[in-house]
């Protein structure tokens, strides 16, 4: 007859592995819907940065953007299964920007043949880096390529609209 601990050990191992995988995939956020609003209209979000919610009918080009993009634009990328990285630096941070550019250039292509990654500065950020997917967020104190890649691979092409 197996002891109680021996019977529980497989369940404990599964729980630990699932918890570690969930941490790599970020934190689940409230789904604020997917309503399209007229371009130029400002949306109100329950959380910033938003991971879902009202957005414009257009979306951002995938790649690096030197100027901040409005959330109403890139939330649409999230809806399409894209990943958004927002970063904030108190002073110029060319090394971080180079690292983010290298990530964009080397991350795997999604099922439609593109790297579905939008990178944008954002001064409203409290932490240096936030990586977003539809209803998911991971906030980082510093650039961590392996962690960004795990999040990207877990969530790319997973938005509610299956389109490029």
Secondary structure, DSSP 8 states (H G I E B T S, - for coil): ---HHHHHHHHHHHHHHHHHHHHHT-EE-------EE-TT-----SSSS-SSS-EESS---SEEESS---HHHHHHHHHTT-EEEEE--SS--HHHHHHHHHHHHHS---TTSS--EEEEE-TT-SSSEEEEETTEEEEESS--HHHHHHHHHHHTT-SSS---
